[in-house]
Amino acid sequence: MNPATEAQFNPRTTVPDVGIYTLRGDRLSEETRQRYAYEADVRYGTGPLATLDFFPANRPNRPLVVFLHGGYWRARDKKDYSFVANGLISADCSVIVMNYDLCPAVKLSEIVQQVKDGLEWIAQQSERWGFDSKQIFAFGHSAGAHLIAAVLAQTGKPYQLSSGIIKKAYLISGVYDVEPVLDISVNEEVRLEPGEVHAMSPLNFSFDPATSYEVYAGGGEPRDWIQESTRFAEHLNRQGCATYHQTIGDLNHYSIMFELETPEGLIAQRIRQDVLAA
């Protein structure tokens, strides 16, 4: 482990009490599950954690928003983030909160493949769930942001998502060049190997301008972590992708997610604006 890299690329080292945010998310998520009717633990694949929760819109043929959680590919669960539906569902869209298998039980490349397969499976459920298959938006936090970027990257690999499925992606505090993971403590569980770094780093690939992007980081996050979002937004712009980029105030890696806990949150407002315009 490299202490300097750990300080910049392990967000827990810069936030004194992560438990405050975990407990708040748990409480808000439980309230959200009690507030709205939803389908729980819908299986989209064969992996142990290949399940999702579906919160339906009030009307048919409305947009769908899909969320992938963070946890450095080796922790957390969809139930920890049900609260994101609370910030979005009143815009009359359907919301999916999606799980995926975790390291070290699987490799990072296997998770990327699972997410790609899951998103394609979701797109095929428009008749079942009544959403508009041409209006699918995706957003992710931390590792979830990486996973969305990784399947949208034009790698030519089996885990490249079919063109046209995701209309717009919102990437929150992601990591897009995974090389630093080799030198931090979380790699004891992630088990990323040097030979995997290039393929798993979205910054190394082109992107289809048919998908638009919004890239966010918190101003209270480590310098190099913020730079990941800045570099990736610049990369997307060079690909010709419509890209909005913002570093938000003094928010840290965990507090930034509460910009989705109510419709008034900054990121919630941005997604709602697009959903309502669809």
LINBEL-V338846 format. One record per residue. N is the residue number from 1. PHI is phi in radians with two decimals (NA if undefined). PSI is psi in whole degrees, -180 to 180 (999 if undefined). Layout:
BEGIN
n=N phi=PHI psi=PSI
n=N phi=PHI psi=PSI
END
This chain:
BEGIN
n=1 phi=NA psi=138
n=2 phi=-1.80 psi=114
n=3 phi=-1.01 psi=-38
n=4 phi=-1.16 psi=-42
n=5 phi=-1.19 psi=-39
n=6 phi=-1.00 psi=-43
n=7 phi=-1.13 psi=-31
n=8 phi=-1.59 psi=-28
n=9 phi=-2.12 psi=7
n=10 phi=-2.06 psi=97
n=11 phi=-0.97 psi=-28
n=12 phi=-1.08 psi=-25
n=13 phi=-1.24 psi=-16
n=14 phi=-1.91 psi=-1
n=15 phi=-2.07 psi=114
n=16 phi=-1.04 psi=-43
n=17 phi=-2.34 psi=84
n=18 phi=-1.08 psi=-28
n=19 phi=-1.00 psi=-30
n=20 phi=-1.03 psi=-43
n=21 phi=-1.31 psi=-36
n=22 phi=-1.10 psi=-47
n=23 phi=-1.13 psi=-39
n=24 phi=-1.11 psi=-44
n=25 phi=-1.09 psi=-40
n=26 phi=-1.06 psi=-46
n=27 phi=-1.13 psi=-47
n=28 phi=-1.13 psi=-37
n=29 phi=-1.19 psi=-41
n=30 phi=-1.09 psi=-42
n=31 phi=-1.08 psi=-39
n=32 phi=-1.14 psi=-42
n=33 phi=-1.16 psi=-28
n=34 phi=-1.39 psi=-28
n=35 phi=-1.36 psi=-38
n=36 phi=-2.05 psi=145
n=37 phi=-1.23 psi=140
n=38 phi=-2.75 psi=160
n=39 phi=-1.69 psi=123
n=40 phi=-1.74 psi=144
n=41 phi=0.98 psi=44
n=42 phi=-1.29 psi=127
n=43 phi=-1.47 psi=128
n=44 phi=-1.97 psi=-9
n=45 phi=-2.74 psi=-173
n=46 phi=-1.63 psi=-16
n=47 phi=-1.13 psi=154
n=48 phi=-0.94 psi=-35
n=49 phi=-1.89 psi=18
n=50 phi=-1.42 psi=68
n=51 phi=-2.35 psi=165
n=52 phi=-2.59 psi=160
n=53 phi=-1.92 psi=135
n=54 phi=-2.04 psi=120
n=55 phi=-1.84 psi=113
n=56 phi=-1.41 psi=151
n=57 phi=-1.24 psi=165
n=58 phi=-1.32 psi=-23
n=59 phi=-2.22 psi=154
n=60 phi=-1.31 psi=164
n=61 phi=1.09 psi=33
n=62 phi=-1.78 psi=164
n=63 phi=-1.10 psi=161
n=64 phi=-2.10 psi=136
n=65 phi=-2.09 psi=128
n=66 phi=-1.97 psi=133
n=67 phi=-2.05 psi=136
n=68 phi=-2.04 psi=129
n=69 phi=-1.39 psi=166
n=70 phi=-1.66 psi=-161
n=71 phi=2.14 psi=20
n=72 phi=0.92 psi=39
n=73 phi=1.11 psi=7
n=74 phi=-2.37 psi=12
n=75 phi=-2.75 psi=173
n=76 phi=1.31 psi=172
n=77 phi=-2.65 psi=155
n=78 phi=-0.98 psi=-36
n=79 phi=-1.11 psi=-21
n=80 phi=-1.27 psi=-13
n=81 phi=-2.24 psi=20
n=82 phi=-0.96 psi=-26
n=83 phi=-1.08 psi=-19
n=84 phi=-1.11 psi=-27
n=85 phi=-1.12 psi=-31
n=86 phi=-1.11 psi=-32
n=87 phi=-1.42 psi=-13
n=88 phi=-2.09 psi=-33
n=89 phi=-1.18 psi=-24
n=90 phi=-1.26 psi=-8
n=91 phi=-1.45 psi=9
n=92 phi=1.07 psi=48
n=93 phi=-2.10 psi=158
n=94 phi=-1.47 psi=151
n=95 phi=-2.28 psi=132
n=96 phi=-2.02 psi=131
n=97 phi=-1.95 psi=119
n=98 phi=-1.97 psi=134
n=99 phi=-1.66 psi=169
n=100 phi=-2.74 psi=158
n=101 phi=-1.12 psi=157
n=102 phi=-2.11 psi=149
n=103 phi=-1.20 psi=149
n=104 phi=-1.57 psi=6
n=105 phi=-1.09 psi=-30
n=106 phi=-2.34 psi=163
n=107 phi=-1.42 psi=159
n=108 phi=-1.01 psi=-41
n=109 phi=-1.08 psi=-32
n=110 phi=-1.22 psi=-36
n=111 phi=-1.15 psi=-44
n=112 phi=-1.02 psi=-45
n=113 phi=-1.07 psi=-42
n=114 phi=-1.11 psi=-42
n=115 phi=-1.13 psi=-44
n=116 phi=-1.02 psi=-49
n=117 phi=-1.09 psi=-38
n=118 phi=-1.14 psi=-42
n=119 phi=-1.16 psi=-37
n=120 phi=-1.19 psi=-37
n=121 phi=-1.10 psi=-44
n=122 phi=-1.02 psi=-45
n=123 phi=-1.04 psi=-26
n=124 phi=-1.45 psi=-3
n=125 phi=-1.71 psi=15
n=126 phi=-1.08 psi=-36
n=127 phi=-1.24 psi=-42
n=128 phi=-1.05 psi=-45
n=129 phi=-1.85 psi=-5
n=130 phi=1.33 psi=23
n=131 phi=-1.70 psi=166
n=132 phi=-1.46 psi=111
n=133 phi=-1.18 psi=-14
n=134 phi=-1.62 psi=1
n=135 phi=-2.25 psi=62
n=136 phi=-1.84 psi=122
n=137 phi=-1.94 psi=148
n=138 phi=-2.32 psi=141
n=139 phi=-2.50 psi=152
n=140 phi=-2.58 psi=157
n=141 phi=-2.04 psi=131
n=142 phi=1.04 psi=-115
n=143 phi=-1.05 psi=-33
n=144 phi=-1.14 psi=-36
n=145 phi=-1.15 psi=-43
n=146 phi=-1.01 psi=-44
n=147 phi=-1.12 psi=-39
n=148 phi=-1.13 psi=-46
n=149 phi=-1.07 psi=-38
n=150 phi=-1.17 psi=-35
n=151 phi=-1.44 psi=-22
n=152 phi=-1.50 psi=-19
n=153 phi=-1.06 psi=142
n=154 phi=-1.50 psi=73
n=155 phi=-1.53 psi=-21
n=156 phi=1.28 psi=8
n=157 phi=-1.62 psi=166
n=158 phi=-1.03 psi=-21
n=159 phi=-1.58 psi=10
n=160 phi=-1.38 psi=126
n=161 phi=-1.20 psi=141
n=162 phi=-1.01 psi=141
n=163 phi=-1.10 psi=142
n=164 phi=1.56 psi=-4
n=165 phi=-1.30 psi=-46
n=166 phi=-1.75 psi=119
n=167 phi=-1.29 psi=-42
n=168 phi=-2.64 psi=144
n=169 phi=-2.13 psi=139
n=170 phi=-2.05 psi=115
n=171 phi=-1.95 psi=117
n=172 phi=-1.96 psi=114
n=173 phi=0.92 psi=49
n=174 phi=-1.59 psi=171
n=175 phi=-2.09 psi=126
n=176 phi=-2.07 psi=-10
n=177 phi=-2.16 psi=108
n=178 phi=-1.51 psi=3
n=179 phi=-0.95 psi=-41
n=180 phi=-1.04 psi=-22
n=181 phi=-1.05 psi=-28
n=182 phi=-1.05 psi=-25
n=183 phi=-1.97 psi=18
n=184 phi=-2.16 psi=163
n=185 phi=-1.13 psi=-29
n=186 phi=-1.10 psi=-18
n=187 phi=-1.23 psi=-10
n=188 phi=-1.06 psi=-30
n=189 phi=-1.77 psi=-38
n=190 phi=-1.18 psi=-41
n=191 phi=1.06 psi=38
n=192 phi=-1.18 psi=138
n=193 phi=-1.94 psi=151
n=194 phi=-0.92 psi=-37
n=195 phi=-1.22 psi=-10
n=196 phi=-1.69 psi=-13
n=197 phi=-1.05 psi=-48
n=198 phi=-1.06 psi=-48
n=199 phi=-1.17 psi=-29
n=200 phi=-1.67 psi=7
n=201 phi=-1.89 psi=104
n=202 phi=-1.00 psi=-25
n=203 phi=-1.09 psi=-15
n=204 phi=-1.54 psi=0
n=205 phi=-2.26 psi=162
n=206 phi=-1.40 psi=166
n=207 phi=-2.36 psi=147
n=208 phi=-1.38 psi=121
n=209 phi=-1.12 psi=-8
n=210 phi=-1.14 psi=-22
n=211 phi=-1.78 psi=134
n=212 phi=-1.67 psi=162
n=213 phi=-2.43 psi=148
n=214 phi=-2.24 psi=131
n=215 phi=-2.13 psi=125
n=216 phi=-2.20 psi=151
n=217 phi=-2.53 psi=163
n=218 phi=-1.65 psi=139
n=219 phi=-1.14 psi=-16
n=220 phi=-1.63 psi=7
n=221 phi=-1.45 psi=165
n=222 phi=-1.03 psi=149
n=223 phi=-0.91 psi=-50
n=224 phi=-1.24 psi=-29
n=225 phi=-1.20 psi=-42
n=226 phi=-1.04 psi=-40
n=227 phi=-1.10 psi=-29
n=228 phi=-0.98 psi=-46
n=229 phi=-1.19 psi=-41
n=230 phi=-1.07 psi=-48
n=231 phi=-1.07 psi=-41
n=232 phi=-1.25 psi=-39
n=233 phi=-1.06 psi=-42
n=234 phi=-1.11 psi=-40
n=235 phi=-1.08 psi=-45
n=236 phi=-1.09 psi=-41
n=237 phi=-1.05 psi=-40
n=238 phi=-1.16 psi=-24
n=239 phi=-1.42 psi=-4
n=240 phi=1.50 psi=11
n=241 phi=-1.43 psi=136
n=242 phi=-1.12 psi=118
n=243 phi=-2.39 psi=129
n=244 phi=-1.92 psi=136
n=245 phi=-2.32 psi=134
n=246 phi=-2.60 psi=136
n=247 phi=-1.76 psi=122
n=248 phi=-1.73 psi=113
n=249 phi=0.73 psi=-133
n=250 phi=-1.95 psi=23
n=251 phi=-1.13 psi=142
n=252 phi=-1.67 psi=-174
n=253 phi=-1.12 psi=-22
n=254 phi=-1.82 psi=-41
n=255 phi=-1.18 psi=-23
n=256 phi=-1.08 psi=-28
n=257 phi=-1.20 psi=-21
n=258 phi=-1.40 psi=2
n=259 phi=-1.27 psi=3
n=260 phi=-2.09 psi=2
n=261 phi=-1.34 psi=-20
n=262 phi=-2.40 psi=162
n=263 phi=-1.07 psi=-18
n=264 phi=-1.47 psi=-11
n=265 phi=-1.07 psi=148
n=266 phi=-1.03 psi=-48
n=267 phi=-1.24 psi=-38
n=268 phi=-1.02 psi=-43
n=269 phi=-1.08 psi=-40
n=270 phi=-1.14 psi=-43
n=271 phi=-1.20 psi=-42
n=272 phi=-1.06 psi=-39
n=273 phi=-1.02 psi=-43
n=274 phi=-1.22 psi=-40
n=275 phi=-1.11 psi=-45
n=276 phi=-1.18 psi=-27
n=277 phi=-1.45 psi=-13
n=278 phi=-1.23 psi=999
END
